[in-house]
């Protein structure tokens, strides 16, 4: 089943998406993943505030927004689509919200905030994407590794290139 992480990875790197979906799970070795977890702990003050509905896990939900917090703006298109997907899943349940994407970068005092409006065109885009990803995940092998700018920060870097 597709979830927000799979959607994000599909847009960021199809190989990463396939490896993650097929449980080639090296995430724990990544320093970035550790930083992400620490960030999560800090912002929650040690309390669990993640909200899970079906296959999605949202950082926060208020009466107006679903709020997603990222530690970098390295792939905004993927992060925005992941958040749109959360809005899509909620809308299917009759819950209508806008999205708020907050970027909390190390050593940067001012947080960047993107507000995302849900619309019919977003919904249509997501439905096309969901079908595309479902087809893609049926492949028996992942796509070949192609070195990109952010590969060194990826949990699968050693698996792909060393
Ligand atoms: S290291 Fe690069 S090619 Fe390999 S899964 Fe990660 S992002 Fe994709």
Boltz pocket constraint, residues with backbone or C-beta under 6 A from the ligand:
constraints:
  - pocket:
      binder: B
      contacts: [[A, 12], [A, 13], [A, 14], [A, 15], [A, 16], [A, 19], [A, 144], [A, 145], [A, 146], [A, 147], [A, 148], [A, 150], [A, 151], [A, 152], [A, 154], [A, 155], [A, 156], [A, 157], [A, 158], [A, 160]]
      max_distance: 6.0
